[in-house]
Amino acid sequence: MKTIRSIAALQEEIREARRRGESVGFVPTMGYFHEGHLSLMRRARRENGLVVVSLFVNSLQFGPNEDFAKYPRDLDRDAQMAEGTGVDLLFHPEAAEMYPEGFQTTVTVGELTEGLCGASRPGHFQGVATVVLKLFHIVQPDRAYFGEKDAQQLRVIRRMARDLNLGLAVVGCPIVREPDGLALSSRNIFLAPAERQAALVLYRTLQRAGELLAAGERDSTALRRELFTVLDGEPLAELDYLAIVDSDTLQPRQPLAGTILVALAVRIGKTRLIDNLTFAITN
């Protein structure tokens, strides 16, 4: 595996792969890898001739009071883990390489970014869309891989790729969980033992949603009320949002029908965690 810092050097490596007739799979990340990241890399490895992973903590998607400065970083650890999955190129640029002096272009995706994380993190998805579009132009992948844990992000990127005719497949990959159900996240390392236990309330809430939907609950207001009861039972959990929305449009549905996304963001201590499950309602 090669670790590359410059856009020009990365693009030369990709051109060489294209000359060999290889397809290009791309996994954009902010690093501090866990099994969720590695699952994306392994799938990219199975499906492509060349696998590129970017590791860049993108300042544009962090708000002024968020955790950009303390976001976990460990290049040596990440490089070893990426190489172990068969990654060919690890792109780790400096901020000035991605956003040179005078940079002033941003990308906005409309309605899909207004609710859920977009409502509580103004400007977040503008930062995500901007860096991802720039990376797509740099790498020119055939396929790009994203985890389904960031459900809204996945839908925003798919919409951007479709709207701008980017000509690549945006591949969503399943959430990877701990044995007790906690979704893997780089931020989990910030949880103290009691907070780690409290964080299970996210998955419990989603499981309860599945139970109620399977039992025939179709009223969104009633479902929300029951899920708030689960959340209220965990004193360390501070709810950011609980969304029960159409899986494609991210708009509320009443009564519930079709494919429904139940998504939530919860702050446990100082750590903000997200999770979601999708449910198909057939009657």
N, C-alpha and C positions, 0 to 999 in steps of 0.2 A: 504494500500500500504506500502511496505517495501522499504526503501532506503538503498542500500547496497554499501559498498566501496571496498570490496575485491573480487577478482576473485573466490577464493575458496568458499566463502560464497554464491556467486551468483550461482555457479555451483551446490552446494548442494541443493539449493531451486529448481533449474531446474530438478535435478534428482528426487526429491520428486514429482514434477508435472508429470514427465514421469512415475513414478510408479503408479500414479493415472490414467494413460492413457490419459493425456491431451496433445494436440498439443501446440506448442510454436510459438507465433508470436512476432516479434522483430522489434523495430523502433530505428535505430541509429540516434542520434542527437548531436548537439553541444549546445543545450539549448537555453535559452531566447525564450520560446515557444510563438507561435502565432497560429491562427486558422488553418494554413497550417499543422503545427505539429500535432495539436489536431485531424485533420481529419484523419491522418495516424493512430493515436492511436485508434480512434473510429472504423476504419475498422479492425484493428488488434483485437480489442475486439470482434467484431461481428464474426470473423472467427476462433478464437483460444480459447483454454481453459486457457492458461496462456499467459499474455502479459508482455513482458520485454521491457523497454525503457532505452537506454544508454544515458547519458549526459556527454559528454567529449569534451572539446575544444582541438582539435588535433593539436598540434604544428607542426607536420610533413607536414601538407598541407598548411601552411602559408609561404610565401616568406619572405626574410629579411626586406623588406620595406612595409609589409602588416600589417593588423590590429589585430594581435594576442593579443597584450597586452590590447587593448581597446575593444575587442569583448565583447558584453554585457553578463553579468553573474548575475543571481539572483536565487540561488538554492531554497530558500523558496517559491518564486513565482512559479517557474517551478514545484516544487513538488506538490503544491496545485492544479495547473492546470492539471497535469498528473493524480493525484488521482481522480479528477473530471470526467475524461473520463473512469475510471475503470481500469487503469494500476495496475498490481499486484506488479511488481518489478521495481524500478528505480535504475539503476546501475550508480553510480557517483564516479569513481575511481580517485585517485590522479595520476599525470603524472608518478610517480615512479612505480606505480602498473602496468601501461600499458607498460612503457618503462624502465625497471630496468637498473641499471648500466651495461654497456657493450652491450646494445642492438644494433644490427648492421644488422638486416635482413629487407629488403624492398621488395616490390612487384611492378613489372612493367607490365602494360598492353600496348601493342604496338601501332599499327596504330591509334586506336580510340582516343588516348590521344594526338595526334600530333597537331591537329588544335584547333580552338575555344579557350576555356579557357586554354587548354594545351599549346598553342603557346604563350599566354601572361603571363602565370603563370608557368614557368618551375618548374618541381618537384611537382606541386600541386597534380596531379593524382597518382603519386607514393605514396604520403602521404595518400591520400584517400584510395587507394587500400590496403595499408599496414594496416591501422587501421581497415578498414571494414573486411578484411580477418581475422585479429586477433579476432575481436568481433564475427564473425561468428563461429570461432573455440571455443570460450569461451561459447557462448550461444547455439550453435547447433540448430538453429531455423528450423521450418518447412517452415515458410514464413517470409520474411523480406520486409519492406515497405519503399518506397522512393518516394519523390515528383517529379513530372514531370518538375517542374521549373528548376531543375538541370538536364537538358536533357542529357548532355554529361556524367555526373556522373552516371546516371541511366544506360546508355548503357555500360559504362566501367564496372560497377559492374555486370551487366548481363553477359557480355563477360567473366569476371573473374570466375564467378560462373559456367558457362558452360565449360570453358576451363579446370578448375581444378576439375570438377565433384563434386561440393560441395553438390549436392543433396537437394537443397532448392529452393523454388519459390521466385524470386525477383519480387515484386509486385509494379508497378508504379501507383501512385495516382494523380488525376487531380490537376492542379494549383488552389490555392485559391486566389481570388482577392478582393480588395476593391471595393465598388460600382462603382467607377470611372475607374476601370480597372487595377490599380496598383497591381502588384503581391506582395503578402505578403512576407516579409523578415525581419529577425531579425535586419538587418542593416538599415531598414527604420527609426528607431528612431534617427539616426544621421542626418536626413534631416531637415534643417531649412524650414520654411513655403514656401519660394519662391522655394527652391530646391524640396520640396515635389510636388509642382505644376509642376515644370520642369520635374520631373521623369515620368510624364504621357507620355512623348515623346516615351518611349519604347513601350507602348501598342499601341499608335497611329501609330507607324511605322509598327507594326505587323498587325494591322487592315488594313492599306493601302496595305500591301502585299496580304492580303486576297482578297481585292477588285480588285487588278490588276490581280491576278490569276483567280478569278471568271470571269473577263472580257476577259480572253483568253491569257494573257501574258505568254509566255513560254520561253522567252529569259532571261537567268539569268543576263546577263550584263545590259540589259535594266531595269530589275526589281531592281537591285542594285542601278542604277542611280536614279530611282524614290524614292527609300527609303532613299537615302542620302539627297534628297531634304527635306524630312520630318525632318530628324535629324538636318540638317543645320538650320532649322527654330527655333531651341531651343538654344539660346546662352549659357545657363548654362550646356549644354550637351557636354561632350568630349567622342567621340566614341573610344572604345577599339577594338571591332570587330563587323562586321555584316556578318553572314554566311548564305548562301542559299545552303543547302546540302541535299543529300539523307538521309532520316530519320534513316535508319539502319546503313549504312556504315560511315556516316558523311563526305562523299566525294562529291565534286561538281558534278552537273549534268548539261549537256547542250546538247539539250534543256531540260527544266524541265519536268519531267514525274514521275509517281508513287507517292509515299508519300514523301513529301518535308518538311524538318525542316527549318524554318526561326528562327534564334537565334541571339541575340545580347547582348553585354556587354557595358554599358555606365557608365562613371564616372560623377556623379552630385556633384559638389564640391569635397569633399574628399571621397565620398561614391561610391563604385562600385556596380552597380546593373546589374542583368541579367534577361532575359525573353526570351520566345520562344512561337511559335505556330507551329502546324503541319497541313499540308494541303494535302489532297488526290486529285491528278490530274487524272481525268478519261478520258480526251480527249486532 
